[in-house]
């Protein structure tokens, strides 16, 4: 039966390759309009943006299976608004105003995501009017991004402009989207302000007709200079469920933080394997919140003060933090027993999460994604369909996909 299934897949892909040959690789150079090129792109196109500065405004990406990737240092004055599905936005520096200028920023947020199954990876966001990212939709992955100095609005004195956040996830009457299956992994957020209400992430359900569920925070680093507010805050109504906060590092530079996580009316939260430095408590929970806590480290004296960190961008575009070590004698966070959890490896042929079950991770949704990306070229591992990671989606990837189909 399995041989028959593989034959059917092979037969189907053979007759599907012709139409996907029309998916294009488009190169953008300084002086060209990146916005116009995005507008004219078709589903499945790969847009390679060469180094330079591009004025974009708030650019809506309504297509699907579109990859927009920086090739080196690419600065975007504006914002991406990702409304389509299965898109990738990778490797950009996004801002609204130059650092040190007196002009007021006008764009509230660097990236907005409302479609499904998108990947936002390896972007740097700073100097916006308000926040780093707004996230809605289903099964979106936010990975390896770096946010800092979000707020840039000199017309507001300190007492008037109340907050800057790395991430905002919420429902409201004017927001038509459900929120389900959001993964925020390996991001770095530095809140530089010492005043106001500043959070790495805030979730609230203002429209009770829409759902928020199944959100995972993993392997993120949060550094705060504000002692007054909890970095991660959930304001629930007994219906926000499936929240996991695991393997993160919370560091309050002032050493006077109250709690790293704030919960109200949250019936299902799992918090494990986090390192919390400079906060008095791991979590403040109110109004019947149900929290399961395991193996968290809170203010360990051996960690000292982590002040000499350095942010770098890896070859895969994702940001990492190095030299995150104490100024006093102690151990690095990564060497402390119990902090690291090894996740179950993902099947490389599981290209999208749509339709996944406990026993079927590689399915026809992954097949559709593979077909539309067949023949594309780029950097090693530039899209999930480059399964064997050689910079081209070809028959070698196809053979690996067929071998994993149905697993």
C-alpha positions in Angstrom: 0.0 0.0 0.0 2.8 2.4 0.8 4.4 1.8 -2.7 1.1 2.7 -4.3 0.9 5.8 -2.2 4.4 6.9 -3.2 3.6 6.2 -6.8 0.6 8.4 -6.6 2.6 11.2 -5.0 5.3 10.9 -7.7 2.8 10.9 -10.5 1.0 13.9 -9.0 4.3 15.9 -8.6 5.4 15.0 -12.2 2.3 16.6 -13.6 2.4 19.5 -11.1 5.9 20.8 -11.9 5.0 22.6 -15.1 2.8 25.3 -13.5 5.1 26.0 -10.6 7.9 26.8 -13.1 6.2 30.2 -13.4 7.1 31.0 -9.8 9.9 33.6 -10.1 13.1 34.6 -8.3 13.1 38.4 -8.3 16.1 40.5 -7.3 15.6 44.0 -6.0 18.4 46.7 -6.0 18.6 50.1 -4.4 16.7 52.7 -6.4 14.0 50.2 -7.3 10.6 50.4 -5.6 10.4 47.4 -3.3 6.7 48.2 -2.6 5.8 48.1 -6.3 7.7 44.8 -6.7 5.9 43.3 -3.8 2.6 44.5 -5.3 3.3 42.8 -8.6 4.7 39.5 -7.2 2.7 36.3 -7.6 2.0 33.5 -5.2 5.2 31.5 -4.7 7.7 34.1 -5.9 11.0 34.6 -4.1 12.1 38.2 -3.7 15.8 38.7 -2.9 16.5 42.3 -1.6 20.1 43.4 -2.1 21.8 45.6 0.5 20.6 49.2 0.8 17.9 51.4 2.3 14.3 51.2 1.0 11.4 53.5 1.8 8.4 51.2 2.1 5.6 52.8 4.1 3.2 50.2 5.4 3.3 47.5 2.8 0.5 44.9 2.7 1.5 41.4 1.7 -1.7 39.7 0.6 -0.1 36.9 -1.4 0.6 33.4 -0.2 3.8 31.3 -0.4 5.8 34.5 -0.9 9.4 34.7 0.4 10.9 38.2 1.0 14.5 37.9 2.1 17.3 40.4 2.7 20.7 39.6 1.1 23.0 41.3 3.6 22.2 44.6 5.4 18.8 45.8 4.2 17.2 48.7 5.9 13.4 49.2 5.6 11.9 52.6 6.5 8.4 51.5 7.0 6.6 48.3 8.0 5.4 44.9 6.6 1.8 44.0 7.0 1.5 40.2 6.4 -2.2 39.4 5.5 -1.6 36.3 3.3 -0.5 32.8 4.4 2.6 30.7 4.2 4.8 33.7 3.6 8.3 34.3 4.9 9.8 37.7 5.8 13.4 37.3 6.8 16.5 39.3 7.6 15.5 43.0 7.5 16.2 46.0 9.7 12.9 47.8 10.1 12.4 51.3 11.5 10.3 54.4 11.0 12.8 57.2 12.1 16.5 57.4 12.3 18.0 57.2 15.8 18.8 60.7 17.2 16.4 62.6 15.0 13.7 64.9 16.4 11.0 64.0 13.9 8.1 62.0 15.2 7.6 58.5 14.0 4.3 57.9 12.3 4.1 54.1 11.9 3.0 52.3 15.1 4.5 48.9 14.6 7.3 47.3 12.5 5.5 44.0 11.5 1.9 43.1 11.6 0.8 39.5 11.0 -2.8 38.5 10.5 -2.6 35.6 8.0 -1.9 32.0 8.8 1.2 29.8 8.7 3.7 32.6 8.2 7.3 32.7 9.3 8.8 36.0 10.5 12.5 35.4 11.1 15.7 37.3 11.8 14.4 40.8 11.6 15.6 43.8 13.7 12.9 46.4 14.7 13.5 49.7 16.4 12.4 53.3 16.4 8.7 52.9 15.8 5.9 55.0 17.1 4.8 52.3 19.6 5.5 48.5 19.3 7.7 45.9 17.6 5.1 43.4 16.3 1.3 42.9 16.4 0.4 39.3 15.9 -2.9 37.6 15.0 -3.9 34.6 12.9 -3.2 30.9 13.2 0.1 28.9 13.4 2.4 31.9 12.8 6.0 31.5 13.8 8.0 34.5 15.1 11.6 33.3 15.4 15.1 34.8 16.0 14.1 38.5 15.8 15.7 41.4 17.7 13.7 44.4 19.0 15.0 47.4 20.9 14.3 51.1 21.3 10.8 50.7 19.9 9.3 54.0 20.9 10.4 57.0 19.0 8.1 59.9 19.6 9.8 63.0 21.1 6.6 65.0 21.1 5.3 62.9 24.0 6.9 63.7 27.3 7.5 60.7 29.6 4.3 61.1 31.6 2.1 61.1 28.5 3.3 58.2 26.4 2.6 55.2 28.5 4.1 52.2 26.9 6.3 50.4 24.4 6.0 46.6 23.8 7.9 44.1 21.8 4.8 42.1 21.0 1.1 42.8 21.2 -1.5 40.0 20.8 -5.1 40.8 21.4 -8.7 40.7 20.2 -10.9 43.7 19.7 -14.2 44.6 18.0 -12.3 46.1 15.0 -10.0 43.0 14.7 -11.5 40.2 12.6 -9.0 37.5 13.4 -8.8 34.5 15.6 -5.5 33.8 17.4 -4.4 30.1 17.6 -1.1 28.3 17.6 1.3 31.2 17.8 5.0 30.2 18.4 7.5 32.9 19.6 10.9 31.3 19.7 14.5 32.5 20.1 13.6 36.2 20.0 15.6 39.0 21.8 13.7 41.9 23.2 15.4 44.8 25.0 13.1 47.4 26.6 15.4 50.4 27.0 13.0 52.8 28.8 13.2 53.1 32.5 9.7 54.6 32.9 6.2 53.9 31.6 4.3 50.6 31.1 6.6 48.4 29.0 6.1 44.8 28.3 7.8 42.2 26.1 4.4 40.8 25.4 0.9 41.6 26.4 -2.2 39.6 25.5 -5.7 40.7 26.3 -9.1 39.6 25.0 -11.2 42.7 24.5 -13.7 41.0 22.1 -15.0 37.9 23.8 -16.5 36.5 20.6 -13.0 35.7 19.3 -10.6 33.1 20.6 -7.0 33.2 21.8 -5.4 29.9 22.5 -2.3 27.7 22.2 0.6 30.2 22.4 4.2 29.1 23.1 7.0 31.3 24.3 10.3 29.4 24.1 14.1 30.2 24.1 13.6 34.0 24.2 15.8 36.5 26.0 14.0 39.5 27.6 16.1 42.3 29.1 14.3 45.2 30.8 15.3 48.5 32.3 11.9 49.2 33.8 11.2 47.9 37.3 7.5 48.6 37.3 5.8 46.1 35.1 5.9 42.3 34.4 7.5 41.5 31.0 4.9 39.0 30.0 1.3 39.9 30.8 -1.9 38.0 30.1 -5.2 39.5 30.9 -7.6 36.6 30.5 -11.3 35.9 30.9 -11.1 32.1 31.6 -11.0 31.3 27.9 -7.3 32.0 26.9 -5.9 28.5 27.2 -2.9 26.5 26.1 -0.2 29.0 27.1 3.4 27.7 27.5 6.3 29.8 28.7 9.4 27.6 28.6 13.2 28.0 28.4 13.2 31.8 28.4 15.6 34.2 30.2 14.2 37.2 32.0 16.7 39.8 33.1 15.8 43.1 34.9 18.8 45.4 34.8 17.5 47.4 37.8 17.3 44.3 39.9 14.0 45.6 41.2 11.4 43.9 39.1 8.3 42.4 40.8 7.5 39.4 38.7 8.5 38.2 35.3 5.0 37.0 34.4 1.6 38.6 35.3 -1.6 36.5 34.9 -5.2 37.3 35.7 -8.1 34.9 35.1 -6.0 32.4 33.2 -7.1 28.8 33.6 -4.2 27.0 31.9 -0.6 28.2 31.9 2.6 26.1 31.9 5.8 27.8 33.0 9.0 25.7 33.1 12.8 25.9 32.7 13.0 29.7 32.8 15.9 31.7 34.3 14.6 34.8 36.1 17.2 37.4 37.2 16.4 40.7 38.9 12.8 39.9 39.7 11.4 39.1 43.1 9.1 36.4 41.8 8.5 34.2 38.8 4.8 35.0 38.5 2.0 37.1 39.9 -1.3 35.3 39.3 -4.8 36.6 40.2 -8.5 35.8 39.9 -8.2 32.0 39.8 -5.3 31.7 37.4 -4.1 28.1 37.2 -0.4 27.8 36.8 1.9 24.8 36.6 5.5 25.6 37.4 8.5 23.3 37.0 12.2 23.7 37.2 12.5 27.5 37.1 15.5 29.4 38.4 14.8 32.6 40.2 17.6 35.1 41.2 20.3 32.4 41.6 23.2 34.1 43.4 25.7 32.3 41.2 24.5 34.1 38.1 25.5 37.6 39.2 24.5 40.5 37.0 24.4 39.8 33.2 25.6 43.1 31.7 28.2 42.4 29.0 25.9 40.8 26.5 26.4 41.3 22.7 23.8 40.8 20.0 24.9 39.2 16.8 23.2 38.0 13.6 24.0 34.4 12.5 24.5 33.3 8.9 20.9 32.0 8.9 19.7 35.6 9.6 18.5 34.8 13.1 19.8 36.9 16.0 21.7 35.4 19.0 23.0 36.8 22.2 26.6 36.2 23.2 28.7 37.0 26.3 25.5 36.9 28.4 27.6 36.2 31.4 27.8 37.6 34.9 30.1 40.4 35.9 30.8 38.5 39.0 32.1 34.9 39.4 29.4 32.5 38.3 28.2 30.2 35.5 26.8 31.0 32.2 23.0 30.4 31.9 23.5 27.7 29.2 25.7 25.6 31.5 23.3 25.4 34.5 21.7 22.0 34.8 18.0 21.7 34.0 17.7 25.0 32.2 17.9 23.6 28.7 15.1 21.3 27.3 15.7 19.4 24.1 12.5 19.5 22.0 11.4 16.7 19.9 13.1 17.2 16.5 10.7 18.3 13.8 10.4 16.2 10.7 12.3 18.2 7.9 9.5 17.3 5.5 6.9 18.8 7.7 6.9 22.1 5.8 3.7 23.6 7.3 1.8 22.9 10.4 -1.6 22.8 8.7 -3.4 19.4 9.2 -0.8 18.0 11.6 -2.0 15.3 14.0 -0.1 13.3 16.5 0.6 10.5 14.0 0.5 12.4 10.7 3.0 15.3 10.4 3.8 15.1 6.7 0.7 15.4 4.7 -0.9 16.8 1.6 -0.7 20.4 2.9 3.1 19.9 3.0 2.9 18.4 -0.5 1.1 21.5 -1.8 3.8 23.7 -0.2 6.6 21.6 -1.8 5.0 21.7 -5.2 4.6 25.5 -5.3 8.2 26.0 -4.2 9.8 23.4 -6.6 12.7 24.9 -8.6 13.3 27.9 -6.3 16.9 28.8 -5.4 18.4 30.8 -2.6 20.7 30.6 0.4 21.1 27.2 2.2 17.8 26.4 3.9 16.1 29.6 2.6 12.7 28.0 2.7 11.4 24.8 4.4 11.0 23.1 1.0 14.8 23.1 0.7 14.7 20.0 2.8 18.3 18.8 2.4 19.5 22.4 2.7 21.6 22.9 -0.5 20.0 26.2 -1.7 17.7 24.7 -4.3 14.4 22.9 -4.2 14.9 19.9 -6.5 14.5 16.2 -6.9 16.8 15.4 -4.0 14.4 17.3 -1.8 11.5 15.5 -3.5 13.1 12.1 -2.8 13.4 13.0 0.9 9.8 14.3 1.0 8.4 11.1 -0.5 10.4 9.0 2.0 8.9 11.0 4.9 5.3 11.3 3.6 2.7 10.0 6.0 5.0 10.0 9.0 
